[in-house]
Amino acid sequence: MKGREDEEERALTKVFLTSLSAMVAETTTFPIDITKTRLQLHGESLSSSRSASALGVAGEILRREGLVGLYKGLSPAIVRHMFYTPIRIVFYEHLRNTFVVSTDPSLSLSTKALIGGFSGVIAQVVASPADLVKVRMQADGRMVSQGFQPRYSGPFDAFNKILRKEGFGGLWKGVFPNVQRAFLVNMGELASYDHAKHFIIQNQLAGDNIYAHTLASVMSGLSATTLSCPADVVKTRMMNQTASEEGKVKYRNSYDCLVKTVRVEGLRALWKGFFPTWARLGPWQFVFWVSYEKFRQISGLSSF
């Protein structure tokens, strides 16, 4: 009985520490995320510049909206990570340890990738409404800069209006491209970080310290970005669209969005925002993993 209570307490501690680490990482890197989102939305209208760059988009946000514009949508992003990150990280670790105990002490990279992808899917289904609100609020800032009225005054207003106009199911708009992205990004992120860190330590390139965590997070960020960027572009465009007064939408589904994006803007459009995505995932994972590993050490938990 005592052992089970200790296990539950450790699980709750991990949930708290992952949420805390994610909040720190999200706040630190959010300006890069909003730049990536705005860049991915470029090309959807005739007035958008097809040669927009990440620096140009960031400069435009600062000029037209000020510093606060770089944090438009931060609150729903924080709410999202309070659900998304603990579920995927804690669930991955639990599944990984279960497989290690019951099968082989050293799991292959492909097995870790499948576990990471599955954990990401479960987490994203739960957190999708908050992700939707975050994308809509980030896109609102762009509308304001173009002289239009924002659709939402805040995250709660966004939730209420989406529920009223689009129904309960509207909160999960874009859930399929979102889930596809979550599978790919977590397959790359969790498996790469886990595998790279243990490879570095086992080959004595570094100890279980900030150097190993940094190298592993760089590899993790690059893998996750390469795999997930096309799904991320589709997800962003699907979640941002709203029906017209006639009830028409630009994209019928994620496949339709994918086809229209490639047809109109070319294959390279699927990797729009690649560098700001990587520029965000790298620092995000560095801040998150270094913080999380340090918090675990302080709390008396073993290394991830």
PLY file of the C-alpha trace (Angstrom):
ply
format ascii 1.0
element vertex 304
property float x
property float y
property float z
element edge 303
property int vertex1
property int vertex2
end_header
0.00 0.00 0.00
2.84 2.35 0.94
4.64 1.59 -2.34
1.54 2.46 -4.36
1.10 5.75 -2.49
4.74 6.62 -3.17
4.29 5.83 -6.86
1.19 8.04 -7.08
3.03 10.84 -5.29
5.94 10.58 -7.74
3.50 10.69 -10.67
1.83 13.84 -9.31
5.25 15.41 -8.76
6.18 14.68 -12.38
2.91 16.24 -13.59
3.59 19.39 -11.59
7.23 19.63 -12.69
6.41 19.11 -16.38
3.73 21.82 -16.21
6.13 24.23 -14.49
8.96 23.54 -16.94
6.60 23.88 -19.92
5.28 27.23 -18.68
8.84 28.57 -18.37
9.77 27.29 -21.84
6.56 28.54 -23.48
6.88 32.06 -22.06
10.53 32.25 -23.11
9.98 31.18 -26.72
6.45 32.42 -27.46
7.55 35.38 -29.68
9.17 32.87 -32.05
5.99 30.78 -32.08
3.75 33.70 -33.06
6.22 34.64 -35.82
6.04 31.07 -37.12
2.21 31.08 -37.05
1.93 34.41 -38.90
4.50 33.23 -41.45
2.51 30.05 -42.10
-0.64 32.12 -42.72
1.14 34.22 -45.36
0.04 33.20 -48.82
-3.56 32.42 -47.84
-4.78 35.72 -49.28
-3.82 37.63 -52.40
-2.64 40.53 -50.27
-0.11 38.33 -48.46
3.49 38.49 -49.49
4.74 35.18 -50.80
8.33 36.08 -50.04
7.77 36.92 -46.39
10.64 36.09 -44.07
10.65 35.32 -40.36
12.57 38.52 -39.56
10.23 40.55 -41.74
7.13 39.13 -40.04
8.61 39.71 -36.55
9.54 43.28 -37.49
6.03 43.92 -38.83
4.50 42.67 -35.56
6.75 44.97 -33.52
6.03 48.00 -35.74
2.25 47.60 -35.87
1.41 45.97 -32.54
4.34 46.69 -30.28
6.07 44.28 -27.92
2.75 43.03 -26.56
1.91 41.74 -30.05
4.63 39.11 -29.71
2.70 37.59 -26.80
-0.76 37.55 -28.37
-2.30 34.21 -27.42
0.13 33.38 -24.60
-2.57 32.64 -22.00
-4.29 29.83 -23.97
-0.82 28.50 -24.85
-0.02 28.24 -21.13
-3.39 26.53 -20.47
-2.69 24.10 -23.31
0.66 23.09 -21.86
-0.86 22.46 -18.44
-2.65 19.51 -20.10
-0.57 18.66 -23.15
2.94 18.43 -21.74
2.27 16.46 -18.53
0.19 13.87 -20.40
2.71 13.25 -23.16
5.86 13.31 -21.00
4.57 11.31 -18.03
2.69 8.84 -20.24
5.77 8.32 -22.44
8.00 7.66 -19.44
5.45 5.25 -17.95
5.10 3.28 -21.20
8.86 3.27 -21.79
9.59 1.95 -18.31
6.84 -0.66 -18.65
8.33 -1.94 -21.90
11.84 -1.92 -20.44
10.77 -3.99 -17.44
8.65 -6.46 -19.40
10.79 -6.91 -22.52
14.26 -5.53 -23.09
16.39 -3.25 -20.88
17.32 -1.18 -23.94
14.52 -0.15 -26.29
15.18 0.52 -29.96
14.75 4.01 -31.41
11.76 2.83 -33.49
9.98 1.50 -30.37
10.62 4.76 -28.54
9.33 6.66 -31.59
6.04 4.74 -31.57
5.63 5.26 -27.82
6.37 8.97 -28.23
3.93 9.34 -31.12
1.13 7.55 -29.27
1.69 9.66 -26.14
1.54 12.83 -28.22
-1.75 11.80 -29.85
-3.47 11.22 -26.49
-2.18 14.52 -25.12
-3.15 16.52 -28.21
-6.75 15.28 -28.29
-7.17 16.59 -24.74
-5.41 19.91 -25.36
-6.76 20.68 -28.86
-9.37 23.30 -27.77
-6.69 25.41 -26.07
-4.47 25.05 -29.14
-7.33 26.24 -31.36
-7.86 29.36 -29.24
-4.12 30.06 -29.26
-3.94 29.92 -33.08
-7.07 32.08 -33.50
-5.74 34.75 -31.10
-2.33 34.76 -32.78
-4.03 35.24 -36.17
-6.22 38.01 -34.68
-3.15 40.14 -34.14
-2.43 39.96 -37.86
-6.02 41.01 -38.65
-5.68 44.04 -36.37
-2.43 45.03 -38.06
-4.29 45.00 -41.40
-7.00 47.32 -40.10
-9.68 44.75 -39.23
-11.45 44.29 -35.90
-10.22 41.31 -33.83
-12.61 38.38 -33.57
-11.96 37.81 -29.86
-11.20 40.04 -26.87
-9.49 37.27 -24.92
-9.26 33.48 -24.44
-12.56 33.14 -22.55
-14.35 35.26 -25.16
-12.84 33.03 -27.85
-14.04 29.84 -26.12
-17.55 31.29 -25.73
-17.84 32.54 -29.32
-16.51 29.30 -30.78
-18.98 27.30 -28.69
-21.88 29.57 -29.65
-21.14 29.85 -33.37
-19.43 26.54 -34.15
-20.80 24.24 -31.48
-18.97 21.96 -29.04
-17.31 20.17 -31.93
-15.92 23.50 -33.11
-13.44 23.43 -30.24
-11.85 20.40 -31.91
-11.66 21.96 -35.38
-8.38 20.91 -36.94
-8.01 18.04 -34.47
-6.97 15.56 -37.19
-4.07 17.61 -38.61
-3.31 18.53 -35.00
-3.12 14.85 -34.03
-1.01 14.09 -37.10
1.40 16.83 -36.10
1.43 15.68 -32.46
2.29 12.13 -33.51
5.15 13.30 -35.72
6.55 15.96 -33.37
6.51 13.67 -30.34
7.86 10.76 -32.34
10.81 12.98 -33.22
11.06 14.95 -29.98
10.68 12.40 -27.20
12.37 9.47 -28.90
15.28 11.60 -30.18
15.88 13.30 -26.84
15.66 10.05 -24.89
17.84 8.08 -27.32
20.38 10.86 -27.90
20.83 11.55 -24.19
21.46 7.91 -23.33
23.79 7.53 -26.34
25.83 10.54 -25.19
26.03 9.26 -21.61
26.76 5.61 -22.53
29.55 6.66 -24.91
30.96 9.01 -22.24
30.69 12.08 -24.46
29.23 13.83 -21.39
27.76 12.92 -18.04
24.08 13.14 -17.13
24.30 16.92 -16.95
23.45 20.13 -18.81
25.88 19.29 -21.64
24.17 15.99 -22.44
20.74 17.60 -22.05
21.68 20.44 -24.43
23.09 18.17 -27.14
20.10 15.85 -26.89
17.63 18.76 -27.09
19.30 20.09 -30.27
18.97 16.69 -31.97
15.42 16.40 -30.69
14.38 19.81 -32.01
15.81 19.21 -35.48
14.14 15.79 -35.81
10.77 17.04 -34.55
10.77 20.08 -36.85
11.67 18.15 -40.00
8.96 15.56 -39.41
6.19 17.84 -38.21
6.45 21.08 -40.20
4.09 20.07 -43.09
1.43 18.90 -40.63
1.97 22.08 -38.61
1.29 24.29 -41.64
-1.92 22.37 -42.42
-2.97 22.44 -38.75
-2.46 26.19 -38.49
-4.50 26.95 -41.61
-7.29 24.51 -40.70
-7.62 25.87 -37.17
-7.56 29.51 -38.26
-10.33 29.26 -40.87
-13.91 30.14 -39.97
-17.04 29.62 -42.08
-18.37 32.53 -44.15
-21.90 33.85 -43.78
-22.95 31.37 -46.46
-21.42 28.56 -44.41
-18.52 27.99 -46.81
-14.95 27.22 -45.72
-11.72 27.47 -47.71
-10.54 23.96 -46.83
-12.93 20.98 -46.55
-10.42 18.87 -44.63
-6.71 18.54 -43.96
-6.09 16.70 -47.25
-7.87 19.46 -49.19
-5.74 22.04 -47.37
-2.58 20.10 -48.20
-3.46 19.82 -51.90
-4.51 23.48 -52.26
-1.40 24.72 -50.44
0.93 22.73 -52.71
-1.03 23.65 -55.87
-1.10 27.39 -55.17
2.20 27.91 -53.34
4.33 24.91 -54.24
5.78 22.03 -52.22
8.13 24.30 -50.30
5.10 25.97 -48.69
4.70 22.86 -46.49
7.92 23.84 -44.75
6.94 27.49 -44.31
8.08 28.59 -40.91
10.71 25.79 -40.74
13.48 27.98 -39.35
11.35 29.86 -36.81
9.82 26.50 -35.85
13.28 25.01 -35.35
14.48 28.24 -33.74
11.62 27.87 -31.27
11.76 24.12 -30.72
15.51 24.23 -30.05
15.36 26.88 -27.28
12.00 25.52 -26.05
13.40 22.07 -25.60
16.63 23.38 -24.12
14.73 25.41 -21.51
12.19 22.66 -20.90
14.53 19.67 -20.62
17.24 21.44 -18.64
14.60 22.85 -16.25
12.73 19.54 -16.00
15.86 17.48 -15.37
17.02 19.99 -12.75
13.62 20.08 -11.03
13.59 16.27 -10.96
17.03 16.26 -9.36
15.95 18.81 -6.72
12.79 16.77 -6.01
14.76 13.56 -5.54
13.52 11.90 -8.74
15.76 9.95 -11.08
16.84 11.43 -14.44
14.33 11.20 -17.30
0 1
1 2
2 3
3 4
4 5
5 6
6 7
7 8
8 9
9 10
10 11
11 12
12 13
13 14
14 15
15 16
16 17
17 18
18 19
19 20
20 21
21 22
22 23
23 24
24 25
25 26
26 27
27 28
28 29
29 30
30 31
31 32
32 33
33 34
34 35
35 36
36 37
37 38
38 39
39 40
40 41
41 42
42 43
43 44
44 45
45 46
46 47
47 48
48 49
49 50
50 51
51 52
52 53
53 54
54 55
55 56
56 57
57 58
58 59
59 60
60 61
61 62
62 63
63 64
64 65
65 66
66 67
67 68
68 69
69 70
70 71
71 72
72 73
73 74
74 75
75 76
76 77
77 78
78 79
79 80
80 81
81 82
82 83
83 84
84 85
85 86
86 87
87 88
88 89
89 90
90 91
91 92
92 93
93 94
94 95
95 96
96 97
97 98
98 99
99 100
100 101
101 102
102 103
103 104
104 105
105 106
106 107
107 108
108 109
109 110
110 111
111 112
112 113
113 114
114 115
115 116
116 117
117 118
118 119
119 120
120 121
121 122
122 123
123 124
124 125
125 126
126 127
127 128
128 129
129 130
130 131
131 132
132 133
133 134
134 135
135 136
136 137
137 138
138 139
139 140
140 141
141 142
142 143
143 144
144 145
145 146
146 147
147 148
148 149
149 150
150 151
151 152
152 153
153 154
154 155
155 156
156 157
157 158
158 159
159 160
160 161
161 162
162 163
163 164
164 165
165 166
166 167
167 168
168 169
169 170
170 171
171 172
172 173
173 174
174 175
175 176
176 177
177 178
178 179
179 180
180 181
181 182
182 183
183 184
184 185
185 186
186 187
187 188
188 189
189 190
190 191
191 192
192 193
193 194
194 195
195 196
196 197
197 198
198 199
199 200
200 201
201 202
202 203
203 204
204 205
205 206
206 207
207 208
208 209
209 210
210 211
211 212
212 213
213 214
214 215
215 216
216 217
217 218
218 219
219 220
220 221
221 222
222 223
223 224
224 225
225 226
226 227
227 228
228 229
229 230
230 231
231 232
232 233
233 234
234 235
235 236
236 237
237 238
238 239
239 240
240 241
241 242
242 243
243 244
244 245
245 246
246 247
247 248
248 249
249 250
250 251
251 252
252 253
253 254
254 255
255 256
256 257
257 258
258 259
259 260
260 261
261 262
262 263
263 264
264 265
265 266
266 267
267 268
268 269
269 270
270 271
271 272
272 273
273 274
274 275
275 276
276 277
277 278
278 279
279 280
280 281
281 282
282 283
283 284
284 285
285 286
286 287
287 288
288 289
289 290
290 291
291 292
292 293
293 294
294 295
295 296
296 297
297 298
298 299
299 300
300 301
301 302
302 303
